[in-house]
Amino acid sequence: MTALTDHEVRARLRAHQDGGPISRLFETGEITDETFAALGMRADQCEKDGQDEEAEEVTDVAEYVQTVGERPAVPNWPTR
Protein backbone atom coordinates (compact mmCIF):
# COMPACT_ATOMS: atom_id res chain seq x y z
CA MET A 1 0.00 0.00 0.00
CA THR A 2 1.19 3.49 -0.76
CA ALA A 3 0.68 6.25 1.79
CA LEU A 4 -2.81 7.69 1.51
CA THR A 5 -3.49 11.41 1.52
CA ASP A 6 -6.23 12.83 3.73
CA HIS A 7 -8.34 13.34 0.61
CA GLU A 8 -7.90 9.70 -0.41
CA VAL A 9 -8.94 8.55 3.06
CA ARG A 10 -12.16 10.57 2.83
CA ALA A 11 -12.84 9.35 -0.71
CA ARG A 12 -12.46 5.70 0.32
CA LEU A 13 -14.75 6.14 3.34
CA ARG A 14 -17.52 8.17 1.70
CA ALA A 15 -19.73 5.11 1.10
CA HIS A 16 -18.90 3.46 4.44
CA GLN A 17 -20.05 5.98 7.02
CA ASP A 18 -21.54 4.20 10.02
CA GLY A 19 -22.64 6.98 12.37
CA GLY A 20 -19.73 5.97 14.60
CA PRO A 21 -15.93 5.84 14.39
CA ILE A 22 -15.78 5.51 10.59
CA SER A 23 -18.02 8.56 10.21
CA ARG A 24 -15.91 10.54 12.69
CA LEU A 25 -12.79 9.73 10.70
CA PHE A 26 -14.55 10.71 7.47
CA GLU A 27 -15.99 13.94 8.87
CA THR A 28 -13.27 15.16 11.25
CA GLY A 29 -10.15 13.01 10.90
CA GLU A 30 -10.56 11.76 14.47
CA ILE A 31 -9.03 8.35 15.17
CA THR A 32 -9.92 6.49 18.37
CA ASP A 33 -9.22 3.00 19.64
CA GLU A 34 -12.54 1.97 18.03
CA THR A 35 -11.65 3.17 14.53
CA PHE A 36 -9.32 0.34 13.49
CA ALA A 37 -11.75 -2.36 14.69
CA ALA A 38 -14.69 -0.70 12.91
CA LEU A 39 -12.72 -0.53 9.67
CA GLY A 40 -11.76 -4.19 9.99
CA MET A 41 -15.38 -5.21 10.49
CA ARG A 42 -16.46 -3.07 7.52
CA ALA A 43 -13.78 -4.62 5.29
CA ASP A 44 -14.92 -8.10 6.37
CA GLN A 45 -18.52 -7.21 5.53
CA CYS A 46 -17.49 -5.92 2.11
CA GLU A 47 -15.70 -9.22 1.41
CA LYS A 48 -18.74 -11.23 2.51
CA ASP A 49 -20.86 -9.11 0.17
CA GLY A 50 -18.50 -9.82 -2.73
CA GLN A 51 -17.20 -6.24 -2.83
CA ASP A 52 -13.52 -7.12 -3.02
CA GLU A 53 -12.36 -3.75 -4.33
CA GLU A 54 -14.28 -1.92 -1.59
CA ALA A 55 -12.80 -4.28 1.01
CA GLU A 56 -9.30 -3.51 -0.25
CA GLU A 57 -9.91 0.24 -0.08
CA VAL A 58 -11.24 0.02 3.48
CA THR A 59 -8.24 -2.14 4.42
CA ASP A 60 -5.94 0.55 3.01
CA VAL A 61 -7.62 3.06 5.33
CA ALA A 62 -7.23 0.65 8.26
CA GLU A 63 -3.49 0.51 7.55
CA TYR A 64 -3.42 4.33 7.44
CA VAL A 65 -5.19 4.43 10.83
CA GLN A 66 -2.76 1.92 12.31
CA THR A 67 0.20 3.97 11.07
CA VAL A 68 -1.14 7.34 12.20
CA GLY A 69 -2.46 6.17 15.57
CA GLU A 70 -5.06 7.79 17.80
CA ARG A 71 -5.63 11.50 17.40
CA PRO A 72 -8.32 14.10 18.06
CA ALA A 73 -10.31 15.80 15.32
CA VAL A 74 -8.01 17.47 12.79
CA PRO A 75 -8.50 21.21 12.13
CA ASN A 76 -9.66 21.88 8.55
CA TRP A 77 -9.88 18.13 7.85
CA PRO A 78 -12.45 18.43 5.04
CA THR A 79 -10.21 20.79 3.10
CA ARG A 80 -6.87 19.07 3.63
Backbone as JSON, one array per atom type, in Angstrom:
{
  "sequence": "MTALTDHEVRARLRAHQDGGPISRLFETGEITDETFAALGMRADQCEKDGQDEEAEEVTDVAEYVQTVGERPAVPNWPTR",
  "N": [[0.83, -1.17, 0.0], [0.51, 2.22, -0.79], [1.23, 5.36, 0.77], [-1.61, 7.0, 1.95], [-3.31, 10.02, 1.13], [-4.98, 12.62, 3.0], [-7.27, 13.36, 1.61], [-7.67, 11.09, -0.02], [-8.26, 9.21, 1.94], [-10.75, 10.16, 2.88], [-12.22, 9.92, 0.49], [-12.25, 7.14, 0.11], [-13.76, 6.36, 2.28], [-16.25, 7.49, 2.0], [-18.61, 6.05, 1.16], [-18.95, 4.38, 3.3], [-19.76, 5.3, 5.77], [-20.78, 5.1, 9.13], [-22.1, 6.25, 11.23], [-20.64, 6.2, 13.48], [-17.34, 5.49, 14.58], [-16.13, 5.31, 12.01], [-17.48, 7.24, 10.56], [-16.74, 9.49, 12.06], [-14.01, 9.62, 11.5], [-14.17, 10.07, 8.73], [-15.55, 12.56, 8.68], [-14.16, 14.3, 10.45], [-11.52, 13.52, 10.82], [-10.8, 12.34, 13.14], [-9.33, 9.78, 15.1], [-9.87, 7.0, 17.0], [-9.53, 4.43, 19.56], [-11.46, 2.7, 18.7], [-11.67, 2.95, 15.97], [-9.95, 1.45, 14.2], [-10.85, -1.2, 14.62], [-13.52, -0.98, 13.76], [-13.16, -0.39, 11.06], [-11.95, -2.76, 10.23], [-14.06, -4.58, 10.62], [-15.87, -3.54, 8.78], [-14.47, -3.92, 6.36], [-14.42, -6.72, 6.35], [-17.17, -7.21, 6.08], [-17.61, -6.13, 3.55], [-16.13, -7.94, 2.0], [-17.6, -10.3, 2.47], [-19.89, -9.58, 1.16], [-19.1, -9.7, -1.41], [-17.73, -7.55, -2.42], [-14.95, -6.98, -3.3], [-13.06, -5.02, -4.16], [-13.9, -2.75, -2.75], [-13.49, -3.71, -0.15], [-10.71, -3.9, -0.15], [-10.02, -1.19, -0.38], [-11.04, -0.16, 2.05], [-9.46, -1.6, 3.79], [-6.97, -0.49, 3.16], [-7.36, 2.03, 4.31], [-7.58, 1.25, 6.97], [-4.96, 0.44, 7.43], [-3.69, 2.9, 7.18], [-4.82, 4.18, 9.44], [-3.75, 2.6, 11.47], [-1.05, 3.22, 11.17], [-0.98, 6.01, 11.61], [-2.16, 6.31, 14.15], [-3.95, 6.99, 17.27], [-5.78, 10.05, 17.43], [-7.05, 13.38, 17.99], [-9.87, 15.22, 16.58], [-9.07, 16.71, 13.46], [-8.01, 19.93, 12.65], [-9.54, 21.74, 10.02], [-9.94, 19.46, 8.46], [-11.78, 18.57, 6.34], [-10.88, 20.06, 4.17], [-8.28, 19.47, 3.7]],
  "CA": [[0.0, 0.0, 0.0], [1.19, 3.49, -0.76], [0.68, 6.25, 1.79], [-2.81, 7.69, 1.51], [-3.49, 11.41, 1.52], [-6.23, 12.83, 3.73], [-8.34, 13.34, 0.61], [-7.9, 9.7, -0.41], [-8.94, 8.55, 3.06], [-12.16, 10.57, 2.83], [-12.84, 9.35, -0.71], [-12.46, 5.7, 0.32], [-14.75, 6.14, 3.34], [-17.52, 8.17, 1.7], [-19.73, 5.11, 1.1], [-18.9, 3.46, 4.44], [-20.05, 5.98, 7.02], [-21.54, 4.2, 10.02], [-22.64, 6.98, 12.37], [-19.73, 5.97, 14.6], [-15.93, 5.84, 14.39], [-15.78, 5.51, 10.59], [-18.02, 8.56, 10.21], [-15.91, 10.54, 12.69], [-12.79, 9.73, 10.7], [-14.55, 10.71, 7.47], [-15.99, 13.94, 8.87], [-13.27, 15.16, 11.25], [-10.15, 13.01, 10.9], [-10.56, 11.76, 14.47], [-9.03, 8.35, 15.17], [-9.92, 6.49, 18.37], [-9.22, 3.0, 19.64], [-12.54, 1.97, 18.03], [-11.65, 3.17, 14.53], [-9.32, 0.34, 13.49], [-11.75, -2.36, 14.69], [-14.69, -0.7, 12.91], [-12.72, -0.53, 9.67], [-11.76, -4.19, 9.99], [-15.38, -5.21, 10.49], [-16.46, -3.07, 7.52], [-13.78, -4.62, 5.29], [-14.92, -8.1, 6.37], [-18.52, -7.21, 5.53], [-17.49, -5.92, 2.11], [-15.7, -9.22, 1.41], [-18.74, -11.23, 2.51], [-20.86, -9.11, 0.17], [-18.5, -9.82, -2.73], [-17.2, -6.24, -2.83], [-13.52, -7.12, -3.02], [-12.36, -3.75, -4.33], [-14.28, -1.92, -1.59], [-12.8, -4.28, 1.01], [-9.3, -3.51, -0.25], [-9.91, 0.24, -0.08], [-11.24, 0.02, 3.48], [-8.24, -2.14, 4.42], [-5.94, 0.55, 3.01], [-7.62, 3.06, 5.33], [-7.23, 0.65, 8.26], [-3.49, 0.51, 7.55], [-3.42, 4.33, 7.44], [-5.19, 4.43, 10.83], [-2.76, 1.92, 12.31], [0.2, 3.97, 11.07], [-1.14, 7.34, 12.2], [-2.46, 6.17, 15.57], [-5.06, 7.79, 17.8], [-5.63, 11.5, 17.4], [-8.32, 14.1, 18.06], [-10.31, 15.8, 15.32], [-8.01, 17.47, 12.79], [-8.5, 21.21, 12.13], [-9.66, 21.88, 8.55], [-9.88, 18.13, 7.85], [-12.45, 18.43, 5.04], [-10.21, 20.79, 3.1], [-6.87, 19.07, 3.63]],
  "C": [[0.88, 1.24, 0.0], [0.53, 4.35, 0.31], [-0.51, 7.01, 1.21], [-2.75, 9.15, 1.95], [-4.79, 11.5, 2.3], [-7.42, 12.77, 2.78], [-8.68, 11.91, 0.19], [-8.6, 8.91, 0.69], [-10.43, 8.88, 3.01], [-12.87, 9.94, 1.64], [-13.16, 7.87, -0.51], [-13.56, 5.43, 1.35], [-16.13, 6.7, 3.03], [-18.72, 7.22, 1.75], [-19.84, 4.22, 2.33], [-19.18, 4.12, 5.77], [-21.04, 5.14, 7.84], [-22.22, 4.93, 11.18], [-21.78, 6.84, 13.62], [-18.31, 6.34, 14.23], [-15.53, 6.04, 12.93], [-16.29, 6.88, 10.14], [-17.2, 9.68, 10.82], [-14.6, 10.72, 11.94], [-13.1, 10.45, 9.39], [-14.81, 12.21, 7.65], [-14.94, 14.85, 9.52], [-11.81, 14.72, 11.28], [-9.81, 12.37, 12.23], [-10.33, 10.26, 14.36], [-9.02, 7.96, 16.64], [-9.55, 5.01, 18.37], [-10.29, 2.15, 18.95], [-12.42, 2.0, 16.51], [-11.09, 1.97, 13.77], [-10.24, -0.88, 13.47], [-12.96, -2.17, 13.77], [-14.34, -0.85, 11.44], [-12.52, -2.0, 9.31], [-13.08, -4.91, 9.79], [-16.04, -4.8, 9.17], [-15.8, -3.77, 6.33], [-14.25, -6.07, 5.2], [-16.31, -8.18, 5.74], [-18.49, -7.01, 4.01], [-17.08, -7.22, 1.41], [-16.84, -10.21, 1.38], [-19.78, -10.88, 1.46], [-20.31, -9.17, -1.26], [-17.95, -8.52, -3.29], [-15.7, -6.2, -2.54], [-12.75, -5.82, -3.15], [-12.65, -2.8, -3.17], [-13.54, -2.4, -0.34], [-11.33, -3.87, 1.01], [-9.11, -2.03, 0.1], [-10.08, 0.52, 1.41], [-10.02, -0.51, 4.25], [-7.08, -1.17, 4.3], [-6.11, 1.64, 4.07], [-7.28, 2.52, 6.72], [-5.72, 0.68, 8.48], [-3.05, 1.95, 7.81], [-3.67, 4.64, 8.92], [-4.17, 3.8, 11.77], [-1.43, 2.67, 12.31], [0.13, 5.3, 11.8], [-1.36, 7.26, 13.71], [-3.59, 7.09, 16.0], [-4.73, 9.28, 17.72], [-7.02, 12.14, 17.52], [-8.73, 14.58, 16.66], [-9.22, 16.71, 14.77], [-8.59, 18.79, 12.27], [-8.49, 21.23, 10.6], [-9.6, 20.54, 7.82], [-10.56, 18.06, 6.48], [-11.74, 19.12, 3.88], [-8.74, 20.42, 2.94], [-6.62, 18.16, 2.45]]
}
